[in-house]
Amino acid sequence: MLYSSVGHAGASGYLAAMALFGVSPYVMKPTALTLNIAVALITTARFYRAGHFSWSLSWPFLASSVPLAFVGGAITLPGTVYRVLVGAVLLFAAYRMFWFTDRERSTAPPHLLAALAWGAVLGFISGLTGLGGGIFLSPLLLFMGWANFQETAGASSAFILLNSIAGLLGHVSSVQALSPATLVLALAAVVGALIGSEIGVRRLAGVSYGGCWPWCSSSRARSSSSRGDSHMSDLLVLVRGVGDIGSAVAHRLFGAGYGVVIHDDPDPTTSRRGMAFVDAVFDGQAVLEGVRAVCIDDLEEVKRAVAAHEVIPVSVRPLAPLLAGLQPQVLVDARMRKHTEPQVHRGLADFTIALGPSRVAGLHADVVIETSWDDLGRVITTGASLPLAGEPRAIDGHARDRYVYAPIDGVFRTTFRIGDAVRQGQEVAHIDSTALTAPLDGVLRGLTRNAVLVTVRTKVIEIDPRGRVCSVRGIAERPHRIADGVLAAIRDRKANGFA
């Protein structure tokens, strides 16, 4: 259960237990590989459905590892040599568990040759020893900055599954050495995998971990909360907007120990769904960098969730009764409505904060946070934020041409997913009979949810031309800095007392 919660199958645990009980080396390897397959089938399916599997990240490792796992599986080492090798591998894994620390780093895809080389090495070790290889692949991806935590879990589960199958096929005759008790062990492992993978998808996606030892680390949400403003936990903040900016603000305040509720419409058109909690509105829950948001309709349940401080509740109730029922001390308008007249929020709570262009402190809200790259995150107590001007910030020389806007009103339809690779001119979605195509090569960084009603000029597709799947999930630099500005404003107001 614990292994599967982070995309692993538990081979290191199986081998260690069998070695302790004196199981023959000729039984150990096929047993571990068989149990790996049973567990990895479940974890791979679960993490793929959760959107954590990246084909562009995984394929080079799989392409070289699977053939070498077959070769390694075909090699039968003398019993004494096998025990020494497995012992050394397990000791190294244990050393790596303590050596690899909980760190956050920027991510970039691995060089193709590096991925192929590492895949070959890990695949051969997997087949030779009966390990699936995930216990080595996970820290490699994280330490080298090649993937984030969600993508690491997805890649590791598929890596373990295919390499275990290849390793077992490499020495099919070894299956005859399996004990009848293997079936019972496999059933127990499957039950544990069903529970553990569900925990992983729901609660541990995005958790910093050392390999497959999730109990040795904590989620970023809990650790940051314990370091945050615990004396402020009675302060309730309502954040309007479940997009990437509003989600970053909610994530930052939640980690600082504040009670947080997110409010949005029942069918938000947010496109950067890998960088936001927006899918909680559609799926009931979503995870962003270790923090889970849950869509809750009942007002009393929302209050209980705030008090428990384990998840961020998301509400799509009408705003007025939600404000009346919660009576938040702070209201943050993070909807980033750039092309409509700014709404006045001042007076709706003790302290109000507005985000976006042309917001005036003292009129639209008590304070305004600058959202332009010029002076990004500055707290404005008098005057206005900068007006909307210029082009979006360029990525690899592409600015506004990275985006696709709805040409007509209608229902947005797509079968693609965030992180999918697309080619210029490829049809990605359609609104009624109007096809929407990719404006350039890259991966989908933004993609409005399927079956959502959109209006003309709504941003529905965004391409990242760098082709980095790891750049389409998590909190980006701009939302992070804006969230820091919101936190600074609240802390300053708290220090001076609320009205």
N, C-alpha and C positions, 0 to 999 in steps of 0.2 A: 504494500500500500504506500509506504513512504517513498520507495524508489519511483513508483509509477507517477507520483504526484509531480515529479519534475522531468518526466519523459524517459526515465530509465526502466530497465527490466529486472534488475536485481542479481545479475550473474555473479558479481563479486561476493554478494552475500551467500548465494547458493554454494559457490566453490569453497568459501571459507568454512561454512557449516559442514560440507561433505568432507573436507580435509580433517576437521576436528574429530569427526566420527569415523575416520579411517576408511572411507569409501575408496574403492579401487579407482586409480586414475583413468582406466578404460571405461568406467561408468560416469566419472565426473563430467567429462567434456560433453558427451551427447545429452546428458541430463540437463546441464546448465543451458545448452543451446535450445533444447526443447522447451524448457520453461521460459527462456527468453522470447521465443516465438509466440508462445501463448499470451504473454503479458504485452509484448510490443505490438501485437495486432490491435489490442485495445487502445493502448496509449497513442499509437500513430493515428488511429481513426479519430480519437477524441481531440487531440491537439490540431489535427488537420481541420476538423469541423469548427474549431474555435478560431481558426485563421492564423495559427502560429507556425504553420509549415511554409517555408519559402523554397520553392523549387530552384530558383536561381542561386541560392546559397548552398543547397544540398547536393545538386547533381554532380559537381566535380568530385566531392568526397565519395559519393556513391559509385561513380564511374570507375574509380581506381580501387576502391576498397572491396567491392563485391568479388571481382575475380581473384584478388589476393586472399580474401577470406576462404574462398573455395580451395585455393592451393594450401593454405594453412590448415584447413580442416582435413585435407588428405594426408597430412603428416602425422604419424603416430610416434610420439616420443617415448623413450623408456620411462617406466614408472617413476624412478628416482629423479630423472631429469625434469619430468613434467611437474612433480611436486615442488621442486626447487624453483622452476620458472614461475609457476602460479603463485608461490609464496612471495617471490620477488615482485611480481606484478601487483599483488595485493598490498604489500608494504609500500610500494611507490604510490599506489592509489590513496592509502591512508596518509602518507606524507603530503601528497598534493591537497588532500582535504583540508589540512591545517595551514598549508602554505598559501593556498588561494584565498584571498580576502574578499570581503564585500566591497566592491568598488564600482564606481560609475565612470564610464569613459565613452568618448565618442566612437561611433562605429563606422567601418568602411568595409566593403566586400574584400575577401582575400584574393590575392593574385591567383590566376588559374593554375599555374605550375605549382605554387605552394599548396593549394587545396588538393591537387592530384597527388602530390608527394606524401602529404600527411595522410590522405585517405588510403594510399597503398600500405603505408606502415601500420596504421591502426587496423586496417582490414586483415592483414596477415597475422597480427597479434590476436585479433578476435578469433579467427579460425583456428589458430594454433592452440589457444588456451581454453576456448569456450566462453570467453567474455564477449559481450556484444560490441564493445568498443565505446559505448556512450560515456563511460566513466572517464575516458581520456578525451573524447571529442568535446564534451561540454566545457571543461576548463580551458581547452585550447581556443575555442570560439570566443569565450568571454575574455580571457587574458589578452588575446591578440586583438581584441576589439573588432572582431569580424561579425558579431551578431549581438543582439540584445537578449534578454532573458527568455522572452516568449519564443523567439526564433530558435534559440539554443535548444529549448525543450522539444520543439517540433522537429528540428533536424536530428537530434539525438535519438528520438524514438524511431524514426524511419531508418536511420543508420543501423541501429541495433537489430531491427526486424530483418532487413535485407541481408546483413552480414551474418546473422545467426542462421538464416535459411541457407545461405551459400556455404557456411562452415559445416552444416549438417549434411548437405548434399555432397560435399567433398569427401566424406567418409560415411556413405549410407550404411555400410555394413555395421557400423558402430551402434546403430539403432537397436540391433539385436541384444546389446548389453543393457538396455534399459530395464529397470526393475518394474514389476507391476505397480509398485507404489508410486511410480512417476505420474500415473494418471490422477491419483489422489492429490499429489503435490501440485499438478497443473491446475486442477479445479480450485484448490485453495489460492493459488497464485492469481487465477483469473478473477476470483471474488475480490481479492485485495487490489488488483489492477482496476477493476470497475470503480471501487470506492476511491482509490488514490488518484486516478486520472480525473475523476470528477472534482475532487478537492483541488487538484492542480489547475484545472481549467477555471474553476470558480474563484479560488482564493489565492493560489500561489503563482499565477501568471505574473511575470515581471518581478518575482522575488529574487534577490541576490542569494545565491547558494553556492556552497562548495561541493560540486559534483552532485551526488545523489544523497546527500545527507541534509535534508531540509530542516531537521530539528536543530541543526547546529547554527542556523541563521534565522533572522526574522524578516518580516516584510518591511519594506521601506516605510509603509504607512505607520506601523506600530513603533518602529525605532525612531522615526522623526517625531512622532507624537510624544514619545517619552522625553525627547530632548526639547520639545517645543514649549509654548507658553501655557503650561498646565494650569496656572492660576487664572487663565482666561477662558477655561473650558465652559464657563457659564454664559459666554457671549455667543449669541446665535447670529449667523450671517446667511442671508438669502442671496444667492447668486443667480441672476437672470441670464440664461444662455448656456446651452450644453455643448457648444462648439469648442474648438481647440483653445480659445482664449478663456472662456468661462470655465472649462474643465481644468485648465492649468491653475486658475485662481482658486477654484474649489480644492484642488489637490494640495496647493501650497498652504491654504488656511487650515485644512484638515490636519495636515502634518504638523502645523504649529499648535494644535490642540484646541482649535475653535470648533464649535458646533456649526455644521454647514448643511444647507439644503440647496439643491439646484432646481430651478424652475425653467420650463420651456413649453413650447407648443406640443400637441400630441403627435405631430408628424414633422419634425424638424428636417430641414433640407441640408444640414451640415454635410460637407463633402469630406473633410479630413477626419474620417471616423476612426482611423488608427491612432489619432492624436487626441481623442476626446472620449467622453463618457456617453456619446450620443446613442450608441447601440443599446444602452440600457433601456431606452424608451421603447425599442422594438423587441428586444430579446429578454427584457426583464432585469438584466444585469450586464455590466461591462467592467473591465479591469484596465486601469491606466497606471503604469509604473508602480505596481504593487498595491494600489488602492482600488477597492471595489465600490462601484456605485450600483444601487438597486432602485428600480422604479417602484414606487409605493403610492397607492391611490388613497388609502385611508389616512386621514389627518392624524389620528391617534397613533397609528403605526409609524408615521413620519416622526412624531415626537419621541417615540420609544427608540427609534433608530438613532436619532440625534443624541439621546441620553446615553445609549450604549457605546457610541463612538467607535463602531467597528466597520461601518460602511457609510457612504454618503448617500442619503436618500435623494432621489430625483422625482419631482412631482410635475404632472402635466395638468393639474387642476387649474381652474380659473385663478388668476393672480389675486384678485381682491379678497375672496374668502380665505385663500392661503395666507395672505398677509394678516388678515384679521385673526386667524387661528393660531399662527405662529408668533406674531408680534416680534419679529427680529429686530435686534438693536442696529444691525447694519444691513444695508441693501446695496448690492453691487450690480449695476447694469453692464453686463459683459456681452451683450448680444452683437455688438459691433455693427449696428445698422448704419452703413456708410452713405446710402443713397436716399434716406428718408429723413424727414425733419426730426431732430432729437426730441425725445420725450422728457418731460420734467418729472424727476423722481424725488426731488428735494421735498421733504416733509412726509414721505411715506415710511420713514424709519428715523431713529434718532440720528443716524449718520448715514449719508448716502454717497456713493462713489459712481462716477460715470466713466466709461471707457469708449474711445472712438474719436473721430475727427470733429472739430468745431463744437465740442462740448464746453460749456461755460461754467466755471466754478462759481457757486453762489446762485446760479439760475437753474441749470439742469440737475445739479447735485451739489452737495456741500464741497466736495473736491473732485478733481478730474485727474486721471492718469494719462500721460502722453503715450499714444500708441504708434506714433510715427517713429521710424528708425532714427530720426533726428531727435535726440534727447529722450530716447525710449525709456519708459518706466518712471519718468519724473513726476513727482506729486505736485499738482497745480492747485494752489489755494486761492489764487486770484487770477482772473483772466481766463483765456480759452486755450484749448488744445489746438494744434496746427490743423488747418483745413486739409481735406483730401486733395492730394496733388501728385502728379508724376505717375510713374509706372511701378508695378510691384518689384520687389528686389529680385535681381536676376540670379538664376542658378545655371551655371555653365553657359552663360550668354543668352539664356532664354528668360524672358520676363512675362509679359502678358500673353505671349503666344503659348505658354504652358497650359493655359486654362481653356475650358470650353464652357460657354454660357448657354442657358436654355434659350433657343431662338423663338419659342412659342410657349404658351401656357399648356399644361397637360400633365399626364402621369409619366414619370421617369421610369424606364424599364431597362434593366441590365442583368446579365448573368455573371459579370466579372466581379472580382474581389479586390479589396485594397492589397497592394503589393504585386498584383499580376503584371507581367511584362507585356507591353503592347508595341506595335509597330505603327509608324506614321501612316495614316489613312485607314487603319483597321477600325471597323465598326465596334464601338464599345457599348453603346446604349442607343435607345431611341425614345422619342416622345411622340406618341401616336404613330404616325407613319414617317416621321422625320428622323433620319439616322444621324447619330452623333459619332464622329470619328476622332481617333487620336491625332492631335496636331503634330506630334513628333514621336520619335522612339523614346522609350523609357519605361518606368514602372508607374502604376497608378498610386499616386500619393493622396489624391482626393477623388471620391466617388460617392455621390449622393445615394442613399439607400434605395433599393429597388421598390417600386410601386408607390413612391411618394409623389404627391401632387406638387408641381413646381410652377412658378410663374416666369414670364419672360425676363431674361437677364440674370436669373439665378445661376450662381456658379455651381456647376454640377460635376465637372471632371477637372482633375489637375494631374499633370504628368511631371514626374521627376526625371529629367534627362540623364542624370548620373547613373541610373539603373541600379541604385542601391535600395534593396528592400528594407534594410535596417533604417533608412532615413524616413520611412513613411509611418513609423509608429513611435510613440513616446512623446514627451513634451519638448518642443523645439525651443530654440534660443529666444525668439521674440515673445511667445506666450510666457516663458519662464521669467523674463525680465519685467513684463507687465505685472505678473503675479507678485513679484517681489515689491513692486511699487504699491500695489494694493495692501500688502501686508504691512509695509512701512507706514502707510497712511492710517491704517487701523491702530497700529501700535502707538502712533503719535497721538491720535485722538483719545485712545484709552488712557494714556499717561496724563492727558489734560482733563479727563473726565467727560462723560457723555451728558448731554443736556437732560 
